[in-house]
């Protein structure tokens, strides 16, 4: 008996599906930012408050007389929330939706994505991912037993003297078509795209839709930034294109929609023939999301449904405010020679750091991409945090994109001003040295 109490396990404990995906950029860079940064433009969350009408709804739900809001609600979504989401998406998609079968609530868009890959991807299935991509897609596909297949957006240089736009990054139609085969199960679309801020045009979406229909492929459409589009651009939902409703799962996020990322309320919208399988995964993993947060989000959507398209709608006001913040950061970066790529949507913009190469000491024999070293040096020496762009690329392509870093501009004016002060001081040091 004493021997068995002392015996150490010798067999491997880690499941094979976790092999090679244990490193995570956010763990390392969030810790770095917390330790060194004076100004954090790294992680994608607003440092300004969520709208009053939303926090008031939460307070009402918490302190009101309905004690059942402290208990489980319906596992696949609080009835008031799925009902109002169905009404809202009926407007956006131009089709009737059943709140009980066409909508499911998840713990943030992150769990929605996890449910999609676990429910729809089998061992040996290929999943096409457009680069640069939100970094969880690749490990989630691998954990489901699938094989990620990457296709990059390729930058076309703008006219002389013009700043590059995220619209200048485009898919090569022939290259995209070549990635589809009989093994392709799904394509992941993220529009507006994180990290680039690209809003896919109707023509680009039409090309993807055509290939999905031709090859009988599913589309996992990550649309968490659907309301955050600028310069009069329009977010087009691929599920509204011909032949796509039946094969598309739309992923959405209250965190991004209402500037409350810590609430972790997300959803999927799609045909019941797909969502029934997502419900099985949800039921047997998370089971249920916080009732009070769902109640407050439902009230937020009810308000927005009444104000739909009106100037006082939060969905109209927020992108106006963020466009202004985007423009400030674009100007700050451009002034110091970090060439910004002007985003058409999202919280994010990517900047070219080529002109700053001489500032960062070379590390001989380092296998770490240059943008990783740059960001670490910048946060430790300048107090400004960002995220390296190559983190959003596959191993095969990451070395082609190490001259760029990603900033988040969904920040208070004071935060953006403090970032500008750091950049201006840095520029002065560069010119005087």
For each residue, the residues with C-beta under 8 A, 3 or more apart:
1: 4 5
2: 5 6
3: 6 7
4: 1 7
5: 1 2
6: 2 3
7: 3 4
8:
9: 13
10:
11:
12:
13: 9
14: 18 19
15: 18
16: 19
17: 142 143 145
18: 14 15 21 22 143
19: 14 16
20: 142
21: 18 138 139 142 143
22: 18
23:
24: 27 28 135
25: 28 29 135 387 388 391
26: 29 30 43 135
27: 24 30 31
28: 24 25 31 32
29: 25 26 32 33 42 43 375 385 387
30: 26 27 33 34 42 43
31: 27 28 34 35
32: 28 29 35 36 37 376 379 380 385
33: 29 30 36 37 40 42 43 379 385
34: 30 31 37
35: 31 32
36: 32 33 379 380 383 385
37: 32 33 34 40 42 379 383 384 385
38: 383 384 418 422
39: 383 384 385 415 418 419 422
40: 33 37 43 385 415
41: 329 384 385 386 407 408 409 411 415 419
42: 29 30 33 37 385 386 387 407 408
43: 26 29 30 33 40 387 408
44: 194 261 347 348 408 410
45: 255 261 262 408 410
46: 259 261 347 410 411
47: 410 411 412 415
48: 259 410 411 412
49: 52 55 259
50: 54 55 258 259 260
51: 54 55 258 259 300 314
52: 49 55 56
53: 56 57 299 300 303 314
54: 50 51 57 58 258 260 296 297 299 300
55: 49 50 51 52 58 59 296
56: 52 53 59 60
57: 53 54 60 61 295 296 299 300
58: 54 55 61 62 292 293 296
59: 55 56 62 63
60: 56 57 63 64 296 299
61: 57 58 64 66 69 292 295 296 299
62: 58 59 69 292
63: 59 60
64: 60 61 69
65:
66: 61 69
67: 70 71
68: 71
69: 61 62 64 66 73 291 292 295
70: 67 291 292
71: 67 68 291
72: 75 288 291
73: 69 77 78 79 288 291 294
74: 77 78 79 82
75: 72 282 283 287 288
76: 82 100 104 105 279 282 283
77: 73 74 81 82 85 99 103 104 105 267 289 294
78: 73 74 81 82 105 289 291 294 295 298
79: 73 74 82 83 99
80: 83 84 294 295 298 299 302
81: 77 78 84 85 105 265 267 294 295 297 298 301
82: 74 76 77 78 79 85 86 99 100 103 104 105 267
83: 79 80 86 87 99 298
84: 80 81 87 88 298 301 302 305
85: 77 81 82 88 89 99 103 105 252 267 269 301
86: 82 83 89 90 97 98 99 102 103
87: 83 84 90 91 305
88: 84 85 91 92 301 304 305
89: 85 86 92 93 97 102 103 250 269
90: 86 87 93 94 95 96 97
91: 87 88 94 308
92: 88 89 237 240
93: 89 90 97 237 239 240 245 269
94: 90 91 240
95: 90 245
96: 90
97: 86 89 90 93 102 103 269
98: 86 101 102 272
99: 77 79 82 83 85 86 102 103
100: 76 82 103
101: 98 272 275 276
102: 86 89 97 98 99 269 270 271 272 275
103: 77 82 85 86 89 97 99 100 267 268 269 275
104: 76 77 82 112 115 267 268 275 278 279 282
105: 76 77 78 81 82 85 265 266 267 289 294
106: 109 111 112 115 266 267 268 282 286 289
107: 110 111 264 265 266 286 289
108: 111 112 253 255 264 265 266
109: 106 112 113 222 224 251 252 253 255 256 266
110: 107 113 114 136 264 266
111: 106 107 108 114 115 266 282 285 286
112: 104 106 108 109 115 116 251 252 266 267 268 278
113: 109 110 116 117 136 137 140 220 222 251
114: 110 111 117 118 140 281 285
115: 104 106 111 112 118 119 268 278 281 282 285
116: 112 113 119 120 186 220 249 251 268 278
117: 113 114 120 121 127 140 141 143 144 146 220
118: 114 115 121 143 144 281 285
119: 115 116 274 277 278 280 281
120: 116 117 185 186 218 220 249 274 277 278
121: 117 118 125 127 141 144 145 146 185 186
122: 125 144 145 146 185
123: 145 146
124: 145 146 147 183
125: 121 122 144 145 146 147 183 184 185 186
126: 146 147 148 149 181 183 184 185
127: 117 121 137 141 146 147 148 149 184 185 186 187 188
128: 149 150 151 176 179 180 184 186 187 188 217
129: 133 137 138 141 148 149 150 151 187 188 394
130: 133 150 151 152 153 171 187 188 189 190 193
131: 150 151 152 153 392 393 394 397
132: 152 153 193 195 196 389 392 393 401
133: 129 130 137 138 150 188 190 392 393
134: 137 190 194 195 222 392
135: 24 25 26 138 139 391 392
136: 110 113 139 140
137: 113 127 129 133 134 140 141 148 188
138: 21 129 133 135 141 142 148 394
139: 21 135 136 142 143
140: 113 114 117 136 137 143 144
141: 117 121 127 129 137 138 144 146 147 148
142: 17 20 21 138 139 145 146 147 148
143: 17 18 21 117 118 139 140
144: 117 118 121 122 125 140 141
145: 17 121 122 123 124 125 142
146: 117 121 122 123 124 125 126 127 141 142 185
147: 124 125 126 127 141 142 183
148: 126 127 129 137 138 141 142 394
149: 126 127 128 129 179 184
150: 128 129 130 131 133 393 394 396 397
151: 128 129 130 131 171 175 176 179
152: 130 131 132 393 397
153: 130 131 132 169 170 171 193 196 198
154: 169 170 171 172
155: 164 168 169
156: 168 169 170
157: 164 168
158: 162 163 164 165 168
159: 162
160:
161:
162: 158 159
163: 158 330 334 339 340 341 342
164: 155 157 158 168 339 341 342 352
165: 158 168 341 342 343 344
166: 169 193 196 197 198 199 341 342 343 344 345 350
167: 170 198 199 201 344
168: 155 156 157 158 164 165 341
169: 153 154 155 156 166 196 198 341
170: 153 154 156 167 204
171: 130 151 153 154 175 176 204 207
172: 154 175 176
173: 176 177 207
174: 177 178
175: 151 171 172 178 179
176: 128 151 171 172 173 179 180 207 208 211
177: 173 174 180 211
178: 174 175
179: 128 149 151 175 176 184
180: 128 176 177 184 211 214 215 217
181: 126 184 215
182: 215
183: 124 125 126 147
184: 125 126 127 128 149 179 180 181 187 215 217
185: 120 121 122 125 126 127 146 217 218
186: 116 120 121 125 127 128 217 218 219 220
187: 127 128 129 130 184 208 211 212 217 218 219 220
188: 127 128 129 130 133 137 220 222
189: 130 200 205 208 219 220 221 222 238
190: 130 133 134 193 194 221 222 223
191: 198 199 200 205 221 223 235 236 238 345
192: 197 198 199 223 225 226 228 229 235 343 344 345 346
193: 130 132 153 166 190 196 197 198 199 200 345 346
194: 44 134 190 197 224 225 346 347 348 392
195: 132 134 348 350 387 389 392 406
196: 132 153 166 169 193 341 343 348 350
197: 166 192 193 194 341 342 343 344 345 346 348 349 350
198: 153 166 167 169 191 192 193 343 344 345
199: 166 167 191 192 193 229 233 234 235 344 345
200: 189 191 193 204 205 208 236
201: 167 204 205 236
202: 205 206 236
203: 206 207
204: 170 171 200 201 207 208
205: 189 191 200 201 202 208 209 236 238 241
206: 202 203 209 210 241
207: 171 173 176 203 204 210 211
208: 176 187 189 200 204 205 211 212 219 238
209: 205 206 212 213 219 238 241 242 243 244
210: 206 207 213 214
211: 176 177 180 187 207 208 214 215 217
212: 187 208 209 215 216 217 218 219 243 244 247
213: 209 210 216 242 243 244 247
214: 180 210 211
215: 180 181 182 184 211 212
216: 212 213 247
217: 128 180 184 185 186 187 211 212 247
218: 120 185 186 187 212 247 248 249 274
219: 186 187 189 208 209 212 238 239 244 247 248 249
220: 113 116 117 120 186 187 188 189 248 249 251
221: 189 190 191 237 238 239 248 249 250 251
222: 109 113 134 188 189 190 251
223: 190 191 192 226 235 237 250 251 252
224: 109 194 251 252 253 255 256 257 266
225: 192 194 228 229 256 345 346 347
226: 192 223 229 235 237 252 257
227: 235 256 257 315 318 319
228: 192 225 256 318 319 322 345 346 347
229: 192 199 225 226 233 234 235 319 344 345
230: 233 319 322 323 326 343 344 345
231: 323 344
232:
233: 199 229 230 344 345
234: 199 229
235: 191 192 199 223 226 227 229 345
236: 191 200 201 202 205 240 241
237: 92 93 221 223 226 240 250
238: 189 191 205 208 209 219 221 241 244 248
239: 93 219 221 244 245 248 250 269 270
240: 92 93 94 236 237 244 245
241: 205 206 209 236 238 244
242: 209 213
243: 209 212 213 246 247
244: 209 212 213 219 238 239 240 241 247 248
245: 93 95 239 240 248 270 271
246: 243 271 273
247: 212 213 216 217 218 219 243 244 274
248: 218 219 220 221 238 239 244 245 270
249: 116 120 218 219 220 221 268 269 270 274 275 278
250: 89 221 223 237 239 268 269 270
251: 109 112 113 116 220 221 222 223 224 266 267 268
252: 85 109 112 223 224 226 257 266 267 268 269
253: 108 109 224 256 257 265 266 267
254: 257 258 260 263 265 266 267 293 297 300
255: 45 108 109 224 258 259 260 261 262 263 264 265 266
256: 109 224 225 227 228 253 259 261 347
257: 224 226 227 252 253 254 315
258: 50 51 54 254 255 263 297 300 314
259: 46 48 49 50 51 255 256 318 410
260: 50 54 254 255 263
261: 44 45 46 255 256 264
262: 45 255
263: 254 255 258 260 290 293 296 297
264: 107 108 110 255 261 289 290 293
265: 81 105 107 108 253 254 255 289 290 293 294 297
266: 105 106 107 108 109 110 111 112 224 251 252 253 254 255
267: 77 81 82 85 103 104 105 106 112 251 252 253 254
268: 103 104 106 112 115 116 249 250 251 252 275 278
269: 85 89 93 97 102 103 239 249 250 252
270: 102 239 245 248 249 250 274 275
271: 102 245 246 274 275
272: 98 101 102 275 276
273: 246 276
274: 119 120 218 247 249 270 271 277 278
275: 101 102 103 104 249 268 270 271 272 278 279
276: 101 272 273 279 280
277: 119 120 274 280 281
278: 104 112 115 116 119 120 249 268 274 275 281 282
279: 76 104 275 276 282 283
280: 119 276 277 283 284
281: 114 115 118 119 277 278 284 285
282: 75 76 104 106 111 115 278 279 285 286 287
283: 75 76 279 280 287
284: 280 281 287
285: 111 114 115 118 281 282
286: 106 107 111 282 289
287: 75 282 283 284
288: 72 73 75
289: 77 78 105 106 107 264 265 286 293 294
290: 263 264 265 293 294
291: 69 70 71 72 73 78 294 295
292: 58 61 62 69 70 295 296
293: 58 254 263 264 265 289 290 296 297
294: 73 77 78 80 81 105 265 289 290 291 297 298
295: 57 61 69 78 80 81 291 292 298 299
296: 54 55 57 58 60 61 263 292 293 299 300
297: 54 81 254 258 263 265 293 294 300 301
298: 78 80 81 83 84 294 295 301 302
299: 53 54 57 60 61 80 295 296 302 303
300: 51 53 54 57 254 258 296 297 303 304 314
301: 81 84 85 88 297 298 304 305
302: 80 84 298 299 305 306
303: 53 299 300 306 307 314
304: 88 300 301 307 308 313 314 315
305: 84 87 88 301 302 308
306: 302 303
307: 303 304 310 312 313 314
308: 91 304 305 313 315
309: 313 316
310: 307 313 316
311: 316 317
312: 307 316 317
313: 304 307 308 309 310 316 317
314: 51 53 258 300 303 304 307 317 318
315: 227 257 304 308 318 319
316: 309 310 311 312 313 319 320
317: 311 312 313 314 320 321
318: 227 228 259 314 315 321 322
319: 227 228 229 230 315 316 322 323
320: 316 317 323 324
321: 317 318 324 325
322: 228 230 318 319 325 326 347 409 410
323: 230 231 319 320 326 327
324: 320 321 327 328
325: 321 322 328 329 409 410 411 413 416
326: 230 322 323 329 330 342 343 349 409
327: 323 324 330 331
328: 324 325 331 332 409 413 416 420
329: 41 325 326 332 333 340 349 407 409 416 419
330: 163 326 327 333 334 340 342 349
331: 327 328 334 335
332: 328 329 335 336 416 419 420 423 424
333: 329 330 336 338 339 340 349 351 407 423
334: 163 330 331 337 338 339 340
335: 331 332 423 424 427
336: 332 333 423 424 426 427
337: 334 355 356 427
338: 333 334 351 352 353 355 356 423
339: 163 164 333 334 351 352 354 355
340: 163 329 330 333 334 349 350 351 352
341: 163 164 165 166 168 169 196 197 349 350 351 352 404
342: 163 164 165 166 197 326 330 349
343: 165 166 192 196 197 198 230 326 346 348 349 350
344: 165 166 167 192 197 198 199 229 230 231 233
345: 166 191 192 193 197 198 199 225 228 229 230 233 235
346: 192 193 194 197 225 228 343
347: 44 46 194 225 228 256 322 408 409 410
348: 44 194 195 196 197 343 406 407 408 409
349: 197 326 329 330 333 340 341 342 343 406 407 409
350: 166 195 196 197 340 341 343 389 404 405 406 407
351: 333 338 339 340 341 404 405 406 407
352: 164 338 339 340 341 355 403 404
353: 338 356 357 371 374 403 404 405
354: 339 357 403
355: 337 338 339 352
356: 337 338 353 359 360 374
357: 353 354 360 370
358:
359: 356 377 426 430
360: 356 357 370 373 374 377 378
361: 377
362:
363: 366 368 373
364:
365:
366: 363 373
367:
368: 363 372 373
369: 372 373 388 390 398 399 402
370: 357 360 373 374 402 403
371: 353 374 375 388 389 390 401 402 403 404 405
372: 368 369 375 376 388 390 391 402
373: 360 363 366 368 369 370 376 377
374: 353 356 360 370 371 377 378 388 405
375: 29 371 372 378 379 385 386 387 388 405
376: 32 372 373 379 380
377: 359 360 361 373 374 380 381
378: 360 374 375 381 382 384 385 386
379: 32 33 36 37 375 376 382 383 384 385 386
380: 32 36 376 377
381: 377 378
382: 378 379 422 426
383: 36 37 38 39 379 422
384: 37 38 39 41 378 379 419 422 423
385: 29 32 33 36 37 39 40 41 42 375 378 379
386: 41 42 375 378 379 405 406 407
387: 25 29 42 43 195 375 391 405 406
388: 25 369 371 372 374 375 391 402 404 405 406
389: 132 195 350 371 392 393 401 402 404 405 406
390: 369 371 372 393 398 399 401 402 404
391: 25 135 372 387 388 398
392: 131 132 133 134 135 194 195 389 406
393: 131 132 133 150 152 389 390 397 398 400 401
394: 129 131 138 148 150 397 398
395: 398
396: 150
397: 131 150 152 393 394 400 401
398: 369 390 391 393 394 395 401 402
399: 369 390 402
400: 393 397
401: 132 371 389 390 393 397 398 404
402: 369 370 371 372 388 389 390 398 399
403: 352 353 354 370 371
404: 341 350 351 352 353 371 388 389 390 401
405: 350 351 353 371 374 375 386 387 388 389
406: 195 348 349 350 351 386 387 388 389 392
407: 41 42 329 333 348 349 350 351 386 419
408: 41 42 43 44 45 347 348 411
409: 41 322 325 326 328 329 347 348 349 416
410: 44 45 46 47 48 259 322 325 347
411: 41 46 47 48 325 408 415 416 419
412: 47 48 415 416
413: 325 328 416 417
414: 417 418
415: 39 40 41 47 411 412 418 419
416: 325 328 329 332 409 411 412 413 419 420
417: 413 414 420 421
418: 38 39 414 415 421 422
419: 39 41 329 332 384 407 411 415 416 422 423
420: 328 332 416 417 423 424
421: 417 418 424 425
422: 38 39 382 383 384 418 419 425 426
423: 332 333 335 336 338 384 419 420 426 427
424: 332 335 336 420 421 427 428
425: 421 422 428 429
426: 336 359 382 422 423 429 430
427: 335 336 337 423 424 430 431
428: 424 425 431 432
429: 425 426 432 433
430: 359 426 427 433
431: 427 428
432: 428 429
433: 429 430
